[in-house]
Amino acid sequence: MSQNAPRTFAVVATVEDPLSAERLVEMLTASGFDAFERARGGATADAFGSLSQSYWEVLVQADAYEKAAAAAKAELEAIAADADDNAKAAEEEALSGENPVDP
């Protein structure tokens, strides 16, 4: 491959929040993949139109897509597990009364 040849990128994952996108990019780059994120949606040209749902795409170099997709899938599962654990911990804390909220 020539050093001046253009590189092609492919979307390896789509997520709903920027922190998950950032976490995926960090994991992919730490694993040796050329990766980046880009925000999509969330804007409209019509001031009176409804706002579309924002989402983030995580892209990797196309020739590494298969390996990166497997790594991204595993990281997305870890993100989902962390979210479940965090929600459970927050619920337990709320029920325990350890962190009361003053009226």
N, C-alpha and C positions, 0 to 999 in steps of 0.2 A: 504494500500500500504506500503510495506516495505521501510524503509529509504534508503536501499542500492539498491533498484530496479532502473534499468535504466529508464531515461525519454526519451520520444519520442517527436520530434518536427516536425511541419509541416509548409510549406511555406504559409503564410497568405496573402502576397502581393509581387509583383515584381515591382520595380521602376527603372528608368533610371539614377538617380543621387544619390550621397551619402548623400546630404543634406535632400532629401525627406525620404530616408531610416532612417537616424538619427532621423528625426522628428517623423516618425511612431514609432520607437522603444521607444523614450522618452514618447510619448503619451500612448503607450501600457503598459510600465512599471509603469507609473504614475497611470494607471487604474488598476494595480494589476496583470497584466499578466507577465509571464516570457518570455521575448522576446529578440531577438538579430538579427543583420544583418550580411550578408556575401556577399562579392563581387563575381561576377561571370563574365565569359567572359573577353574580352579585351586582351587576350594573345594568342600567337600561338607558337608552337614549331618550326615551319619553319620560318627562318629569312626572307625569300622572300615571304611568304604567306601574305594574307591580314589580318588585325587586325579585330577580331570580335567585335561587339558592346558590350560594358560593360553594366552590369546591376547589381542590388543589390536585394537580396532576404531578406525578413523580415520573421523570423520564430517565432512561438509561441509554447508553449507546446500543444501537440496534443489534450489532453482532454479539452482544453479551446478554441479550434479552432473556433467553431460556434460563440461564443460571441466576440472573438477577431476579427473575419472576419467582423462582423458588425461594430465594432469600427474602424477598419482599413479602411473600405469602406468610412465611414463618414469623416475620416481624409484625405483620398485621394481626396475627393470632396472639402474639405476646401483648400488643397494644390493647386488644380486646380483653384479654385476661386481666391486665392491669386496671382497665376501666371498671371491670366487674369487682375486683378486689377493692378499689378505691371507693366505689359506691357502697359496698358492704361495710367498709370501715366507717364511712361517714354516717351511715344509718345506725350502726352500733354506737357511735359516739353520741349521736343525737338522742338515742334511747337511754343512754347511761346517765345523762344529766351532768356529765363532766364539764361541758362547755355551755353553761346556761346563758341565755340571751336576756339582757335586761330590757323591760318594756319601755 
